[in-house]
Amino acid sequence: MQQPYSSDLTASQWQGIEKLICVKRKSIWPLQRIGEAIFYLTKNGIIWRDLPEGFPPWQTVYGSGRPVVL
């Protein structure tokens, strides 16, 4: 397991958010990890393709997060 990022959520924070998310498609990546990648993007102001290793591929995060971030 990698070191957590400052944008990662605690278990209790995730439980509060998870109830509000409507998942329309399946992914091999856990929804929490996709959410943390979106938070990492918005906190650090990076482009999709610059996500560090350990996060889902940028295409997966983009497909899930684009409607949220834009």
C-alpha distances in whole Angstrom, upper triangle without the diagonal:
4,7,9,12,15,16,13,15,15,16,19,20,18,20,23,23,22,25,27,25,27,25,28,26,23,20,17,15,14,17,15,12,16,17,14,15,19,19,17,20,23,21,21,24,23,24,22,22,20,17,14,12,9,11,14,17,19,22,20,19,23,24,23,23,26,29,27,27,30
4,6,9,12,14,12,14,15,16,20,19,18,21,23,22,22,26,27,25,27,26,28,26,24,21,18,15,15,17,15,12,15,16,13,13,17,17,14,17,20,19,18,21,20,21,20,19,17,14,11,10,7,10,13,16,18,21,19,18,22,24,22,22,25,28,26,25,28
4,7,10,12,10,13,13,15,19,18,18,21,23,22,22,26,27,25,28,27,30,28,26,23,21,18,17,18,16,13,16,17,13,14,17,16,13,17,19,17,17,20,19,21,20,20,18,15,12,12,10,12,15,18,19,23,21,20,23,25,23,23,26,28,26,25,28
4,7,8,6,9,10,12,15,15,14,17,19,18,19,23,23,22,25,24,27,26,25,22,20,17,16,16,13,11,14,14,10,11,14,13,11,14,16,14,14,18,18,20,19,20,17,14,12,12,10,11,15,18,18,22,20,18,21,23,21,20,23,25,22,22,25
4,5,5,9,11,14,16,15,15,18,19,18,19,23,23,22,25,24,27,26,25,22,21,18,17,16,13,11,13,13,9,10,12,10,8,11,13,11,11,14,14,17,17,18,15,12,11,12,11,11,14,17,17,20,19,16,19,22,20,18,21,23,20,19,23
4,6,8,10,14,15,13,14,18,18,17,19,22,22,22,25,25,28,28,27,24,24,20,19,18,15,14,15,13,10,11,13,10,8,12,12,9,10,14,15,18,18,20,17,14,14,16,14,14,17,20,19,22,21,18,21,23,21,19,21,23,20,19,22
4,7,10,13,14,12,12,16,16,14,16,19,19,18,21,22,24,24,24,22,22,18,16,15,12,11,12,10,7,8,9,6,5,9,9,7,9,12,13,16,16,18,15,13,13,15,14,12,15,18,17,20,18,15,17,20,18,15,18,19,16,15,19
4,7,10,12,10,9,13,14,13,14,17,18,17,20,20,23,23,22,20,19,16,14,13,9,9,11,9,5,8,10,7,8,11,12,10,12,15,16,18,17,19,17,14,13,14,12,11,14,17,17,20,18,15,18,20,17,16,19,20,17,17,20
4,7,8,6,6,10,10,10,11,14,15,15,18,19,22,22,21,20,20,16,13,12,8,10,11,9,7,11,11,9,10,14,14,13,15,18,19,21,20,22,20,17,17,18,15,14,16,19,19,21,19,16,19,21,17,16,19,20,17,17,21
4,5,5,6,9,10,11,12,15,16,17,20,20,24,24,23,22,21,18,15,14,10,12,14,12,10,14,15,13,14,17,17,16,18,21,22,24,23,25,24,20,20,20,17,16,19,22,22,25,22,20,23,24,21,20,23,24,20,21,25
4,6,5,6,9,10,10,13,15,15,19,19,23,23,22,20,20,17,14,13,10,12,15,13,12,15,17,15,17,20,20,19,22,24,25,26,25,27,26,22,22,22,18,17,19,23,23,25,22,20,23,24,21,20,24,24,21,22,26
4,5,5,7,9,10,12,14,15,19,20,23,24,23,23,23,20,16,15,12,15,17,14,14,18,18,16,18,21,21,20,23,25,26,28,27,29,28,25,24,25,22,20,22,25,26,27,24,22,25,25,22,21,25,24,21,23,26
4,5,5,7,9,11,12,13,17,18,22,23,22,22,22,19,16,14,11,13,15,12,11,15,15,13,15,18,17,16,20,22,23,25,24,26,25,22,22,23,20,19,20,23,23,25,22,20,22,23,19,18,22,21,18,19,23
4,5,5,6,9,10,11,14,15,19,19,19,18,18,15,12,10,7,10,12,9,9,13,13,12,14,17,17,17,20,22,22,24,22,24,24,20,21,21,18,16,17,21,21,22,19,17,20,20,16,16,19,19,16,18,21
4,6,5,7,9,11,14,15,19,20,19,19,20,17,14,12,10,13,14,12,13,17,17,15,18,21,20,20,23,25,26,27,25,28,27,24,24,25,21,20,20,24,24,25,22,20,22,22,18,18,22,21,18,20,24
4,6,6,8,10,13,15,19,21,21,21,22,20,16,13,12,15,16,13,14,17,16,15,18,20,19,19,23,24,26,27,25,28,28,25,26,26,23,21,22,25,25,26,23,20,23,22,19,18,21,20,17,19,22
4,5,5,7,11,13,16,18,18,18,20,17,14,11,9,13,13,9,11,14,13,12,16,17,16,17,20,22,23,24,22,25,25,22,23,24,21,19,19,22,21,22,19,17,19,19,15,14,17,16,13,16,19
4,5,5,9,10,14,15,15,15,17,15,11,8,8,12,12,9,12,15,14,14,17,19,18,19,22,23,24,25,22,25,25,22,23,23,21,18,18,21,21,21,18,16,18,18,14,14,18,17,14,17,20
4,6,8,10,14,16,17,18,20,18,15,12,12,15,15,13,15,18,17,17,20,22,21,22,25,26,27,27,25,28,29,25,27,27,24,22,21,24,24,24,21,19,21,20,16,17,19,18,16,19,21
4,7,10,13,16,17,18,20,18,16,12,12,16,15,12,15,17,15,16,19,20,19,21,24,24,25,25,23,27,27,24,26,27,25,22,21,23,23,23,20,18,19,18,14,14,17,15,13,16,18
4,6,10,12,13,14,17,15,13,9,10,13,12,10,13,15,13,14,18,18,18,20,23,23,23,23,21,24,25,22,24,24,22,19,18,20,20,19,16,14,16,14,11,11,14,12,11,14,16
4,6,9,11,13,16,15,14,11,13,15,13,12,16,17,16,17,20,20,20,23,25,25,25,24,22,25,26,23,26,26,24,20,19,21,20,19,16,15,16,14,11,12,14,12,12,15,17
4,6,8,10,13,12,11,9,12,14,12,12,15,16,15,17,20,20,20,23,25,25,25,24,20,23,25,22,24,24,22,18,16,18,18,17,13,13,14,12,9,11,14,13,13,16,18
4,7,10,14,14,14,11,15,16,14,15,18,18,17,20,22,22,22,25,27,26,26,24,21,23,25,23,25,25,23,20,17,18,18,16,13,14,14,11,9,12,14,13,14,17,18
4,7,10,11,12,11,14,15,13,14,18,17,17,20,22,21,23,25,27,26,25,24,20,22,24,22,24,23,21,18,15,16,16,14,11,13,14,10,9,13,14,14,15,18,20
4,7,9,9,9,13,14,12,14,17,17,17,20,22,22,23,26,27,27,26,24,20,22,24,21,22,21,19,17,14,15,16,14,11,13,15,12,11,14,16,17,18,20,22
4,5,7,8,11,11,10,13,15,14,15,18,19,19,22,24,25,25,23,22,18,19,21,18,19,18,16,13,10,11,13,12,8,10,13,11,10,13,16,17,17,19,21
4,7,9,12,11,10,14,15,15,17,19,20,20,23,24,25,26,24,22,19,19,20,18,18,16,14,12,9,11,14,13,10,12,15,13,13,16,18,20,20,22,24
4,6,8,7,7,10,12,11,13,16,16,17,19,21,22,22,21,20,17,17,18,15,15,13,11,9,7,9,12,12,9,10,13,12,11,13,17,18,18,19,22
4,5,5,7,9,10,11,13,15,16,17,19,20,21,23,22,21,18,19,20,16,17,15,12,10,9,12,14,15,11,11,15,14,12,14,17,18,17,19,22
4,5,5,6,9,10,11,12,14,15,17,18,20,21,20,20,17,19,19,16,17,17,14,11,10,13,14,14,11,10,13,12,9,11,15,15,14,16,19
4,5,5,6,9,10,10,12,14,15,16,18,20,19,20,17,19,19,15,16,16,13,10,11,14,15,16,13,11,14,15,12,12,16,17,15,16,19
4,5,5,6,9,10,10,12,14,15,16,18,17,17,15,16,16,12,12,12,9,7,7,11,12,14,11,9,13,14,11,12,15,17,15,16,19
4,5,5,6,9,10,11,13,14,15,16,15,15,12,14,14,11,13,13,11,7,6,9,10,11,8,6,9,10,8,8,12,13,12,13,16
4,5,5,6,9,10,11,12,14,15,15,16,13,16,16,13,14,15,13,10,10,13,12,14,11,8,11,12,9,8,11,13,10,11,15
4,5,5,6,9,10,10,12,14,14,15,13,15,14,11,12,13,11,8,10,13,12,15,13,10,12,14,12,10,14,15,13,13,16
4,5,5,6,9,10,11,12,11,11,9,11,11,7,9,10,9,6,8,10,9,11,10,7,10,12,10,9,12,14,12,11,15
4,5,5,6,9,10,10,10,11,9,12,12,9,12,14,13,10,10,12,10,12,11,7,8,11,9,6,9,11,9,8,11
4,5,5,6,8,10,11,12,12,15,14,11,13,15,14,11,13,15,13,15,14,11,12,15,12,10,12,14,11,9,13
4,6,5,6,8,8,10,10,12,11,8,10,12,12,10,12,13,12,15,14,11,13,16,14,11,14,16,13,12,15
4,6,5,6,5,7,7,10,9,7,10,13,14,11,12,13,10,13,13,10,10,14,13,10,11,14,12,9,12
4,6,5,7,9,10,13,12,11,14,17,17,14,16,16,14,16,16,12,12,15,14,10,11,13,10,8,11
4,6,8,11,12,15,13,12,14,17,17,15,17,18,16,19,18,15,15,19,17,14,15,17,14,11,14
4,6,9,11,13,10,10,12,15,16,14,17,17,15,18,18,15,16,19,18,15,16,18,16,13,15
4,7,9,12,10,11,13,17,18,16,17,17,14,17,18,15,14,18,17,14,14,17,15,11,13
4,7,8,6,8,10,14,16,14,15,14,11,14,16,13,13,16,17,14,14,17,15,12,14
4,6,6,8,11,14,16,14,14,13,9,12,14,11,10,14,15,12,12,15,15,12,13
4,6,6,10,12,14,11,11,9,6,8,10,8,7,10,12,10,10,13,13,11,12
4,6,9,11,13,11,11,8,6,8,11,10,9,12,14,13,13,17,17,15,16
4,6,9,12,10,12,10,8,11,13,12,12,15,16,15,15,19,18,16,17
4,7,9,7,8,8,6,10,11,9,11,14,14,13,14,18,17,15,17
4,6,6,9,9,9,13,13,12,14,17,17,16,18,21,20,18,21
4,5,8,8,10,13,13,13,15,18,18,18,19,23,22,21,23
4,7,9,11,14,13,12,15,17,17,17,19,22,21,20,23
4,6,8,11,10,9,12,14,13,13,16,19,17,17,20
4,6,8,6,6,10,11,11,12,14,17,17,16,19
4,5,5,7,9,10,11,12,14,17,17,17,19
4,5,5,6,8,10,10,11,14,15,14,15
4,6,5,6,9,10,10,13,15,14,15
4,5,5,6,8,10,13,14,14,16
4,5,5,6,8,11,11,11,13
4,5,5,5,9,10,9,11
4,6,6,8,10,11,12
4,6,7,8,10,11
4,6,5,6,8
4,5,5,6
4,6,6
4,6
4
